[in-house]
Amino acid sequence: MEQKRYPGIFTGAVIGLLLTAPLIAIFYAGEMLLGLPFLPFDLFVWVGQVLPGEIITVGIDSIVGIVTGLNLGETSSAAKLIEQALGIAMVMGIGVVSGAIFFAVMRATQNRHRYLAGLIYGVLVGVPMLWIITGLPTWNLNDQPLMSMIWVIGLFLIWGVAHNVIFHELSSVETESIAGQRISIEPIDRRSFLVRVGAGAATITVIGAGLGAMLRRETGVQTVALPEGATGTASASTTRWSDNNPLPNADVEPMPAPGTRPELTPVEDHYRIDITIRPPELDASEWRLNVSGLFDNPAMMTLDELMNSHEPIDAFITMSCISNQVGGDLIGTQRWTGIRLNELLADWSPQSNATALKISSADGFDEFLDLETAMSDDRIMLCYAWDGEQLPVRNGFPLRVHIPNHFGMKQPKWITDIEAVEDAGEGYWVRRGWSAEAIALSTSVIDTVADQSAVDEDGQTLVPIGGISWAGDRGISSVEVQVDGGEWAEAELREPLSDRTWIIWRYDWPFVEGMHTFAVRAFEGDGTMQIVTNATPHPDGASGIH
C-alpha cells in the first residue's frame, strides 16, 4: 500500500523565503534597467498611506530615534535606507507566510497538479500586489503601464509555479513492505535539493541585484534653462550661484566658530523628507501645472511658461522638518529662486467665494494654503531653482512652494495642481494627527566646542563655541550660552543671510580645565525666549534646550 508524504509548513516557509529573495532582486533589476515597478518600495509607501496616523507617528519617531541613537549618519538619508530595508522585509515576510500557507493547503488537499496550483497561487498573491502598485499616485507617472502589469503578474506566476514544482519535488512515497515495515521512497534527497534551491536562489539574487546596480538606467529628468533675471539667476549654465558669488555677509564679524555648519547648506546635503521612498521623476517637457477650481482664468502651464511669466525673485531661506529633534539635522538653508505666488494669483483671478488653495503633488501629498495669506504675502513663492540650478529631483523638481514661518510639512514639493476651493480641508500630515498650523518653533543648537582652535587673549585662553539659532521669520535678537549650569552669557551674533534664515552665533569661552557641560538658548526678535520645556516632535515640533 502506497501513501504520499508531503513537506510541511516549516518547509514551505523556508521555500517562500528562498524564492522571494530572487523575486525581489529581479524586481530591482527591472526597475533599474527598464523603470518597471519595484514592489518592496511601493508596498512600503502603500502601507504608510493606509495605516492610522498614530501608528505612522510611532514609526517616524522610532526611525529617527534609531538613526540618532546609533549615530547612523545624516538623518534623512539614513531614514530612507531604513524605510527601504523595511519594504524589502515586508515582501520577504509575505513570501515566508504565503509559502507556509501554500504548502499547508497543498498538503491538506493532497494536490497532485504540478503547475495549476502554483499558477493560482501566483495570481492570488500577485493581483493584490498589482492592485497596490497601480493604486499609488506615482502610478500616473508610469509611461509603460501595460508592460509593468505584465511584468508584475508574470513574475508572480513564475514564483507561484516554482513553489508548486518544489512542493512536488520534496514529496515522497511511503510503501508498506511484506514484513510490515514502512519504506519511504524519495525521488530526490530533500537536504540536497534544498541546498540546490538555496544556491540557485542566491545566484539569481546576486545576479539580479548586480545587474540592477551596474546597468542602472539614466533618469528621464531633463536639464532646463532657467530664465535670466535681474537677480542674477544662471541661465543654461550648470554653475551654481555660490560658486561665483560671496554670501552677503561674507566679511561681517564675527566669523563662525571653527566646526560650525556651513551657513549655506550645500544642495546635495540639504535634508529630504517626504512620503515616498523614491522621489517622483517628472519629465520637464511633459509636466504641467494644472490651475483649476474657483478661478476666472484657470490655466495649464508648462514649466517654461511659469518661469517666464513674471520677474523671478531670490531669497535665502532656512527650512526645517517638523519631525526634527532638538539639535537634529533635518534643517537647512538655501538660496531659493521662483515666482511670487500672488502675482500668479492675480493672473488666475480667484473668484469671490474662494478661501483657500489646495496644492497637490505627484507623490499624493497635498496641503491647503489660506488664500488671503497667499494674496497678501509677497514672500510666498513657487520655487523652481536652488543655488542658481534647477531643483534637484530629490528636493521637489520641477516645482515646490515656499511659505514663510512654517515647517516643511506645509510646503509641498513636486507640485502638479493648484486648486482654488471654497473651504480649506486638512492636509496630508494634518489628517494623520500633526499640527494644523505647523508654525516654526524657535530653536538654538551648539554645533561645535572648538577646543583645538583655542586662542590666547590678554593671558586668557578662549575656546570658540558656535552654532545656529532660528525662529522662522521672527528673527533672533540674542543668544545665550550656559556653562556647567551657571550664569547665562550672551553670545555674538553674525548678520543673517536674510530675515528668514538661521543666524550663526559664537561665544568665546574663557577656558577652564576639566569636564564641562554647555547649553544654549535663543530669544526671538521681540524678546520672546524659545520654549525650554522638552517636547517631542509630534504634533507641533520639538522644543527644549540643546
C-alpha positions in Angstrom: 0.0 0.0 0.0 1.4 3.4 -1.0 0.9 6.7 0.7 2.1 10.1 -0.4 4.2 12.0 2.1 4.2 15.8 1.7 6.5 18.6 3.0 5.2 20.6 5.9 4.5 24.2 6.8 8.0 25.0 8.0 9.5 23.7 4.8 7.0 25.9 2.9 8.1 29.0 4.9 11.8 28.2 4.0 11.0 27.8 0.4 8.9 31.0 0.4 12.0 32.8 1.8 14.3 31.2 -0.7 12.1 32.1 -3.7 11.2 35.6 -2.6 14.8 36.8 -2.3 15.5 36.3 -6.1 12.0 37.7 -6.9 12.9 40.9 -5.1 16.3 41.0 -7.0 14.6 40.6 -10.3 12.1 43.3 -9.5 15.1 45.5 -8.6 16.8 44.7 -11.9 13.6 45.5 -13.8 13.3 48.9 -12.1 17.0 49.9 -12.6 17.1 48.7 -16.3 13.6 49.5 -17.6 11.9 51.7 -15.0 9.4 48.9 -14.0 7.8 48.8 -10.6 9.8 47.8 -7.6 7.3 46.0 -5.3 9.1 46.5 -1.9 9.2 50.3 -2.1 5.7 50.5 -3.5 4.3 48.2 -0.7 6.0 50.3 2.0 4.6 53.5 0.6 1.1 52.0 0.4 1.3 50.7 4.0 2.3 54.2 5.1 -0.7 55.7 3.4 -3.3 53.3 4.8 -2.1 52.9 8.4 -3.6 55.2 11.1 -1.7 58.4 11.8 -0.9 57.3 15.3 1.0 54.2 14.1 2.8 56.3 11.4 3.9 58.8 14.1 5.3 56.0 16.2 7.1 54.6 13.2 8.6 58.0 12.4 9.7 58.6 15.9 11.2 55.1 16.1 13.2 55.5 12.8 14.5 58.9 13.9 15.4 57.5 17.3 17.3 54.6 15.8 19.2 56.9 13.4 20.1 59.3 16.2 20.7 56.7 18.9 23.0 54.6 16.8 24.6 57.6 15.1 23.9 56.2 11.6 24.7 59.5 9.8 22.6 62.2 8.2 19.0 61.6 9.4 17.0 61.9 6.2 19.4 59.6 4.2 19.7 57.0 6.9 15.9 57.1 7.4 15.3 56.4 3.8 17.7 53.4 3.9 15.7 52.0 6.9 12.5 52.5 5.0 13.9 50.7 2.0 15.0 47.8 4.3 11.5 47.7 5.9 9.9 47.5 2.4 12.1 44.6 1.5 11.4 42.9 4.8 7.7 43.3 4.2 7.9 41.4 0.9 10.1 38.8 2.4 7.6 38.3 5.2 4.8 37.9 2.7 6.8 35.3 0.9 7.5 33.3 4.1 3.9 33.4 5.3 2.3 32.7 2.0 4.8 29.9 1.3 3.9 28.3 4.5 0.2 28.6 3.7 0.6 27.3 0.2 2.4 24.2 1.4 -0.2 23.7 4.2 -3.0 23.9 1.6 -1.2 21.6 -0.8 -0.6 19.1 2.0 -4.2 19.2 3.2 -5.7 18.8 -0.2 -3.0 16.3 -1.4 -2.9 18.3 -4.6 -1.2 16.4 -7.4 -1.1 19.1 -10.1 2.4 20.2 -10.8 1.7 23.6 -12.3 -2.0 24.6 -11.9 -2.0 25.2 -8.2 1.2 27.3 -8.5 -0.4 29.4 -11.2 -3.5 30.0 -9.0 -1.2 30.8 -6.0 0.8 33.3 -8.1 -2.4 35.0 -9.2 -3.8 35.1 -5.6 -0.6 36.9 -4.4 0.3 38.8 -7.5 -3.1 40.5 -8.2 -3.3 42.2 -4.8 0.3 43.4 -5.2 -0.5 44.8 -8.6 -3.6 46.5 -7.1 -1.4 48.2 -4.6 1.1 49.3 -7.2 -1.5 50.7 -9.6 -3.3 52.4 -6.8 -0.4 54.7 -5.8 -0.4 58.3 -7.1 3.0 57.7 -8.7 1.4 55.1 -11.0 0.2 58.1 -13.0 3.9 58.8 -13.9 4.3 55.3 -15.4 5.0 55.6 -19.1 4.7 51.8 -19.7 1.6 50.7 -17.7 0.8 47.6 -19.7 4.3 46.3 -19.7 4.5 47.0 -15.9 1.3 45.0 -15.2 2.5 42.1 -17.4 5.9 42.2 -15.6 4.3 42.0 -12.1 1.8 39.3 -12.8 4.3 37.3 -14.9 6.9 37.3 -12.1 4.4 36.1 -9.6 3.1 33.4 -11.9 6.7 32.1 -12.2 7.2 32.4 -8.5 4.0 30.5 -7.8 4.8 27.7 -10.2 8.2 27.4 -8.6 6.6 26.8 -5.3 4.4 24.2 -6.8 7.2 22.3 -8.6 9.4 22.3 -5.4 6.5 21.1 -3.3 6.2 18.0 -5.6 10.0 17.5 -5.8 10.1 17.4 -2.0 7.2 14.9 -1.7 7.9 11.2 -1.2 6.0 7.9 -1.4 5.7 5.6 1.6 5.0 1.9 0.9 4.5 -1.0 3.3 6.7 -4.0 2.7 5.6 -7.6 3.1 7.2 -7.6 6.5 5.0 -4.7 7.5 7.8 -2.2 7.5 7.1 1.3 6.1 9.6 2.3 3.4 9.9 5.9 2.2 10.8 6.4 -1.5 12.1 9.9 -2.2 12.6 11.0 -5.9 15.4 13.2 -4.6 17.3 13.7 -1.4 15.5 16.5 0.4 18.5 18.0 2.0 20.5 18.1 -1.2 17.5 19.5 -3.1 17.0 22.3 -0.5 20.7 23.2 -0.8 20.4 23.4 -4.5 17.3 25.6 -4.3 19.1 27.8 -1.8 22.2 28.1 -4.1 20.1 28.8 -7.1 18.1 31.4 -5.3 21.3 33.1 -4.0 22.8 33.1 -7.5 19.7 34.7 -9.1 19.5 37.2 -6.2 23.1 38.2 -6.7 22.9 38.4 -10.4 19.6 40.4 -10.3 20.9 42.9 -7.7 24.3 43.2 -9.5 22.7 43.9 -12.9 20.4 46.5 -11.4 23.3 48.2 -9.7 25.7 48.1 -12.7 23.3 48.9 -15.5 21.2 51.5 -13.8 19.3 53.4 -16.4 19.5 57.2 -16.7 16.5 59.0 -15.3 14.2 60.9 -17.6 14.7 64.2 -15.8 15.8 66.9 -18.2 18.1 69.9 -17.6 16.0 73.0 -18.1 17.3 76.5 -19.0 16.5 78.9 -16.2 15.4 82.5 -17.0 17.9 85.2 -16.8 16.5 87.7 -14.3 17.6 90.9 -12.6 18.6 88.7 -9.6 21.4 87.1 -11.5 20.0 83.5 -11.7 22.1 81.4 -14.0 20.7 80.5 -17.4 21.6 77.2 -19.0 24.8 77.1 -17.0 25.5 74.2 -14.6 27.5 76.6 -12.4 25.9 77.2 -9.0 25.3 80.7 -7.8 27.5 80.1 -4.8 30.5 79.0 -6.9 30.9 82.6 -8.2 29.3 84.8 -5.6 30.2 85.5 -2.0 27.5 85.4 0.7 26.0 88.8 1.5 27.7 88.7 5.0 31.0 87.1 3.9 33.2 89.8 5.5 31.0 90.6 8.5 32.2 89.8 12.0 32.1 87.6 14.0 33.3 84.7 11.9 31.7 81.4 12.7 33.5 79.3 15.3 35.6 76.5 13.6 33.3 73.5 13.2 30.1 75.4 12.8 27.9 74.0 9.9 28.1 75.9 6.6 25.9 79.0 6.6 24.6 78.0 3.2 23.8 74.3 3.1 25.2 72.6 0.0 22.4 71.4 -2.2 23.4 67.8 -2.0 23.5 68.0 1.8 20.0 69.5 2.2 17.7 67.2 4.0 14.9 65.3 2.2 11.7 64.2 4.0 8.6 63.1 2.1 6.0 60.3 1.9 7.8 58.2 -0.7 10.9 56.1 -0.7 11.8 57.2 -4.2 11.2 60.8 -5.3 8.9 61.2 -8.3 10.8 61.7 -11.6 8.8 64.2 -13.6 9.6 64.9 -17.2 10.0 68.7 -17.6 8.8 68.6 -21.2 5.5 66.8 -20.2 4.9 68.4 -16.8 2.1 70.8 -16.5 0.8 72.9 -13.6 -2.9 72.4 -13.5 -4.6 75.5 -12.1 -8.2 74.8 -11.5 -11.2 75.3 -9.3 -12.6 78.7 -8.4 -10.5 80.8 -10.8 -11.8 83.1 -13.5 -8.7 82.2 -15.6 -7.8 78.6 -14.9 -4.6 77.5 -16.7 -2.4 74.6 -17.7 1.1 76.0 -17.6 4.3 74.5 -18.8 7.5 74.9 -16.7 8.9 77.4 -19.2 5.7 79.4 -19.2 5.7 79.5 -15.4 9.3 80.6 -15.1 8.9 83.4 -17.7 5.5 84.6 -16.5 6.9 87.2 -14.1 10.2 88.6 -12.8 11.9 85.9 -10.7 12.8 86.5 -7.1 15.6 85.1 -5.0 15.7 84.6 -1.2 17.9 82.9 1.3 15.6 80.6 3.3 16.0 78.2 6.2 13.6 75.3 6.3 13.1 72.6 8.9 11.1 69.4 9.1 8.6 69.3 11.9 9.9 65.9 12.9 13.4 67.4 13.5 14.7 66.7 17.0 16.3 69.5 19.1 19.8 69.7 17.6 18.9 67.4 14.7 20.0 67.8 11.1 16.6 68.0 9.4 17.1 71.7 8.8 19.0 73.6 6.1 19.5 76.9 4.4 19.4 77.5 0.6 19.1 80.3 -1.9 15.6 79.8 -3.5 14.5 81.2 -6.8 11.0 81.4 -8.1 7.9 83.4 -8.9 5.8 85.3 -6.4 2.6 83.3 -5.9 0.4 86.4 -5.5 1.5 87.7 -9.0 0.3 84.4 -10.5 -2.9 84.5 -8.5 -3.6 87.9 -9.9 -3.3 86.4 -13.4 -5.6 83.5 -12.5 -8.1 85.7 -10.7 -9.6 83.8 -7.8 -13.4 84.0 -7.5 -15.0 85.8 -4.5 -16.2 82.5 -2.9 -12.7 81.0 -2.9 -11.0 81.0 0.5 -8.1 78.5 0.2 -5.7 76.9 -2.3 -5.3 73.1 -2.3 -1.8 72.4 -3.5 -1.2 68.8 -4.7 1.9 66.8 -5.5 2.9 64.0 -7.8 3.5 61.7 -4.9 0.0 62.0 -3.5 0.8 64.7 -0.9 -1.5 67.7 -0.5 -1.8 70.8 1.7 -4.0 73.8 2.0 -3.0 77.5 2.0 -5.2 80.3 3.1 -6.0 82.4 0.0 -5.8 85.8 1.8 -2.4 84.9 3.1 -1.3 83.8 -0.4 -2.5 87.1 -1.9 -1.0 89.4 0.8 2.4 87.8 1.5 4.6 88.5 -1.5 7.4 86.3 0.0 5.4 83.2 -0.8 6.9 81.8 -4.0 6.6 78.9 -6.4 10.2 77.8 -6.5 12.0 76.1 -9.4 15.7 76.6 -8.5 18.1 76.3 -5.6 21.5 77.9 -5.7 21.1 79.0 -9.3 20.3 75.5 -10.6 17.1 73.7 -11.2 15.6 71.9 -8.2 17.1 68.5 -7.6 14.7 65.6 -8.2 15.0 64.6 -4.6 14.0 68.0 -3.4 11.0 68.7 -5.5 11.8 69.1 -9.2 10.2 70.8 -11.1 8.3 73.0 -8.6 7.8 73.4 -4.9 6.3 76.2 -2.7 7.9 78.3 0.0 5.6 79.6 2.8 7.5 81.6 5.4 7.4 80.8 9.1 6.1 77.2 8.7 7.7 73.8 8.9 8.3 71.8 5.7 5.2 69.7 6.1 3.2 72.8 4.9 5.3 73.2 1.8 4.6 70.7 -0.9 7.2 69.5 -3.5 6.7 68.0 -7.0 3.7 70.3 -7.4 1.2 69.3 -10.1 -2.0 71.0 -9.1 -3.2 74.3 -7.5 -7.0 74.3 -6.9 -8.9 77.3 -5.5 -11.5 75.9 -3.1 -14.4 77.3 -1.1 -13.3 75.7 2.2 -9.9 74.6 3.4 -9.5 71.0 4.3 -6.8 69.1 6.2 -3.6 68.4 4.5 -1.8 65.1 4.3 0.0 65.2 7.6 -2.7 67.1 9.4 -5.1 64.2 8.6 -2.5 62.0 10.3 -2.5 63.9 13.6 0.2 66.6 13.1 -0.2 70.3 13.7 -2.8 72.1 11.6 -0.7 75.3 11.8 2.9 73.9 11.8 4.4 77.3 12.8 8.2 77.0 13.0 9.4 76.9 16.6 12.4 78.8 17.7 15.5 76.7 18.3 19.2 77.0 19.1 21.9 74.5 18.6 25.5 74.0 19.6 27.5 72.8 16.6 31.0 72.9 18.0 33.2 73.4 21.0 36.4 74.1 19.1 38.9 73.2 21.8 41.6 72.6 19.1 41.2 76.2 17.9 41.7 78.0 21.3 43.3 81.4 21.2 45.1 83.4 23.9 43.9 86.9 24.5 45.3 89.1 27.3 46.6 86.0 29.1 43.3 84.2 28.9 42.7 81.1 26.8 39.5 81.4 24.8 37.7 78.4 23.3 35.3 79.2 20.4 31.8 77.7 20.8 29.3 78.1 18.0 26.1 77.0 16.3 22.9 78.2 14.8 19.6 79.7 16.1 16.4 80.0 14.1 12.9 81.3 14.7 11.2 81.2 11.3 10.7 84.7 10.0 10.5 86.2 13.5 14.3 86.7 13.8 16.7 86.2 16.7 17.5 89.1 19.0 20.0 87.3 21.3 21.6 84.0 22.1 22.9 83.0 25.5 25.3 80.2 26.5 25.5 78.4 29.8 28.5 76.5 31.2 28.0 73.9 33.9 24.6 75.2 34.8 26.0 78.6 35.8 25.0 82.1 34.7 23.9 82.7 31.1 26.4 84.6 29.0 25.5 86.5 25.8 27.0 85.2 22.5 27.9 87.3 19.5 25.5 87.1 16.5 26.5 87.0 12.9 24.4 89.0 10.5 21.9 86.5 8.9 21.7 85.9 5.2 18.1 87.1 5.3 15.2 87.7 7.7 14.1 84.1 7.0 17.4 82.3 7.7 19.1 80.9 10.8 21.7 83.1 12.5 25.2 82.0 13.3 26.3 82.7 16.8 29.7 82.5 18.5 30.8 82.5 22.1 34.5 82.6 23.1 34.5 80.8 26.3 37.2 81.5 28.9 38.8 78.1 29.2 38.8 76.2 32.5 40.3 72.7 32.8 38.1 69.8 33.5 34.9 68.2 32.2 32.1 70.7 31.3 28.6 70.9 30.1 27.3 73.5 27.7 23.7 74.7 26.9 22.3 77.4 24.6 19.1 79.3 24.4 17.7 81.9 22.0 15.4 84.9 22.1 13.2 85.8 19.2 13.2 89.2 17.6 10.6 90.6 20.0 12.5 89.2 23.0 10.4 86.0 23.5 12.6 83.2 24.8 12.5 79.9 23.0 10.4 77.2 24.6 12.8 75.4 27.0 10.4 72.7 28.0 11.3 69.4 26.4 8.8 68.2 23.9 8.9 65.5 21.2 8.3 66.5 17.5 4.7 65.2 17.4 2.5 67.1 16.9 3.8 70.7 16.9 7.6 70.3 16.6 10.3 69.5 19.1 11.3 72.0 21.8 13.9 72.2 24.6 17.4 73.2 25.4 20.3 71.8 23.4 
